């Protein structure tokens, strides 16, 4: 059995599936944005996607980031949403 590892998600309930054998797929959930497991198959699956761009699975707690980092992320997200809204509005005006 593997050493316990903890994974985090920015989404409160994250579900993924692990193939246990041909024809058998087990549903695994990060409930409350956290999963601690010693299951090697689960760890292998999560290690392939953890901390990758676009992934919502992290090896650190998102809330453990400094307030400055959180503020910067929020500002970037807000800017992106405003830019997207402008692009949609300009596209609708020309359609």
PEWO-V403562 format. One line per field, one symbol per residue. ss: DSSP state (~ for helix, > for strand, _ for the rest). psi: psi as a letter, one per 30 degrees, with the letter a starting at -180 (. if undefined). burial: b if it has 16 or more other C-alpha atoms within 10 Angstrom, else e. A space follows every 10 residues. Layout:
# PEWO-V403562
ss->???
psi->???
burial->???
This chain:
# PEWO-V403562
ss->____>>>>>_ __>>>>>>>> >__>>>>>>> >__>>>>__~ ~~~~~~~~~_ ______>>__ _~~~__~~~~ ~~~~~~~~~~ ~~~~~~~~~~ ~~~~_
psi->klkkkkklkf kejkklkkke lkgjkkkkkj kggkkklgje eeeeeefffk glkfkgklfl kffflleeee eeeeeeeeee eeeeeeeeee eeff.
burial->eeeeeebbbb eeebeeeeee eeeeeeeeeb eebbbeeeee ebbeebeeeb beeeebbbee eeeeeeeeee eeeeeeeeee eeeeeeeeee eeeee
